[in-house]
Amino acid sequence: MPARTILRTATAAKHEAVDAAYGRFHLADPASYGRFLTAHARALPGFEQVLGQVSALPRFMPRARLLQDDLFALRLTMPATLPVARPESDAAAFGMLYVVEGSRLGGAILARSVPATLPRAYLSAVHPPGAWRAFGELLDQVARAGGPGWIEQAVIAAEATFDLYAAAAARP
């Protein structure tokens, strides 16, 4: 079974919990949308910082600056980022990146719910054509080469990434 399928299946409950945590925000309401962006800002910059230090990962387009710009446009400041530990293995790094980059897909859908009068750079930062598919193919290839235990490490890290996003949404 492809690694991306295993990751999607194994983390489905965590993904649904994050969707529910962020689903309480009303993106058409400026104040609620600001809280939504603030919650993301508690998590995303920490992940991008540690993932940017892992040479085994493919290049990815950081979005923390876009998130900060959207917050500033709403007259909000960046919150303190929740601590994110450097991944202990390349497998863990791929698991984290799977969640972080996968959130772009949801962001594109959510951006449609944000009125044009509100900033949407962060949610509108979608993958270039074919990039998500290419990442999935690379993930499958690296997982096959990683041997026993690789996918389990990736799943554990992906679940922890979802947990941190959920914790970020739960803060006032």
C-alpha positions in Angstrom: 0.0 0.0 0.0 1.4 3.5 -0.8 2.8 5.4 2.1 0.5 8.4 1.4 -2.5 6.1 1.7 -1.2 4.6 4.9 -0.7 8.1 6.3 -4.1 9.3 5.2 -5.8 6.3 6.7 -3.8 6.1 9.9 -4.2 9.8 10.7 -7.9 10.2 9.6 -9.2 10.6 13.2 -6.6 13.2 14.0 -7.3 15.1 10.8 -11.0 15.1 11.6 -10.3 16.4 15.1 -8.3 19.3 13.6 -11.1 20.0 11.1 -13.6 20.2 13.9 -11.3 22.4 16.0 -10.9 24.9 13.2 -14.5 24.5 12.0 -15.7 26.5 14.9 -14.3 29.6 13.3 -16.5 31.7 11.0 -14.3 32.8 8.1 -16.7 35.4 6.9 -16.5 37.2 10.2 -13.4 39.4 10.5 -12.9 38.8 14.3 -13.4 35.0 14.0 -11.2 34.8 10.9 -8.5 36.7 12.8 -8.7 34.0 15.6 -8.5 31.3 12.9 -5.3 32.8 11.5 -3.9 33.4 14.9 -4.4 29.7 15.8 -2.6 28.7 12.6 0.2 31.1 13.5 0.7 29.3 16.8 1.7 26.2 14.8 2.8 26.8 11.2 6.0 28.9 11.8 7.5 26.4 14.2 6.9 23.5 11.8 8.4 25.5 8.9 11.4 26.4 10.9 12.3 22.9 11.9 11.4 21.3 8.6 13.5 23.9 6.8 16.5 22.4 8.5 16.0 18.8 7.3 18.1 18.3 4.1 16.3 15.1 3.2 13.0 16.9 2.5 12.1 18.3 -0.8 11.9 22.1 -1.1 8.7 23.5 0.0 7.2 27.0 -0.1 7.0 28.5 3.4 3.7 30.3 4.2 4.5 31.9 7.6 5.2 35.2 6.0 1.9 35.2 4.2 0.2 34.3 7.4 1.9 37.2 9.2 0.9 39.6 6.4 -2.7 38.5 6.6 -2.7 39.0 10.4 -1.1 42.4 10.1 -3.7 43.4 7.5 -6.3 42.6 10.1 -4.3 44.7 12.6 -3.3 41.6 14.6 0.2 40.5 15.6 1.8 37.1 15.4 1.3 35.1 18.5 3.9 33.1 20.3 4.6 29.9 18.4 4.0 26.6 20.2 7.3 24.6 20.6 8.0 22.2 17.8 10.8 19.7 18.3 13.1 18.9 15.4 12.1 15.6 13.8 14.1 12.7 15.1 14.3 11.0 11.7 13.8 11.7 8.1 10.6 9.6 8.3 9.3 11.9 11.1 10.1 14.9 9.0 8.2 13.5 6.1 5.3 12.8 8.4 5.3 16.4 9.6 5.6 17.8 6.1 2.7 15.6 4.9 0.4 17.4 7.3 1.9 20.9 6.8 1.8 20.7 3.0 -1.5 18.8 3.0 -3.1 21.8 4.8 -2.6 23.8 1.6 -5.3 21.7 0.0 -7.8 22.5 2.7 -6.7 26.1 2.6 -7.6 26.5 -1.0 -11.2 25.3 -0.2 -11.5 27.5 2.9 -10.2 30.6 1.0 -13.5 30.5 -1.0 -15.4 31.2 2.3 -13.4 34.3 3.1 -14.9 37.5 1.7 -12.8 39.4 -0.8 -12.6 42.3 1.6 -10.4 40.1 4.0 -6.8 39.1 3.3 -6.4 35.6 1.9 -2.8 35.2 0.9 -2.1 32.4 3.4 -5.1 30.3 2.5 -4.7 31.0 -1.2 -1.1 29.8 -1.3 -1.8 26.6 -3.1 0.6 24.0 -4.6 1.9 24.6 -8.1 0.3 22.2 -10.6 1.5 18.7 -9.9 3.4 19.5 -6.8 1.2 17.6 -4.3 1.2 14.6 -6.6 5.0 14.7 -6.9 5.3 15.0 -3.1 3.1 11.9 -2.7 5.2 10.0 -5.2 8.4 11.0 -3.4 6.9 10.1 -0.1 6.0 6.6 -1.4 9.5 6.2 -2.9 11.3 7.3 0.3 9.1 5.1 2.5 9.8 2.0 0.4 13.6 2.7 0.6 13.3 3.5 4.4 12.7 -0.1 5.4 11.0 -1.5 8.4 9.6 1.1 10.9 9.8 4.0 8.5 6.1 4.4 7.9 5.4 4.0 11.6 7.7 6.9 12.4 6.1 9.0 9.8 2.6 8.2 11.1 3.6 9.1 14.7 5.0 12.4 13.6 2.0 13.2 11.4 -0.3 12.5 14.4 1.7 14.7 16.6 1.6 17.4 14.0 -2.2 17.2 13.9 -2.2 17.3 17.7 -0.2 20.5 17.8 -2.5 22.2 15.3 -5.5 21.1 17.4 -3.8 22.5 20.5 -3.2 25.8 18.7 -6.9 26.0 17.8 -8.0 25.3 21.4 -6.1 28.2 22.9 -8.1 31.4 23.5 
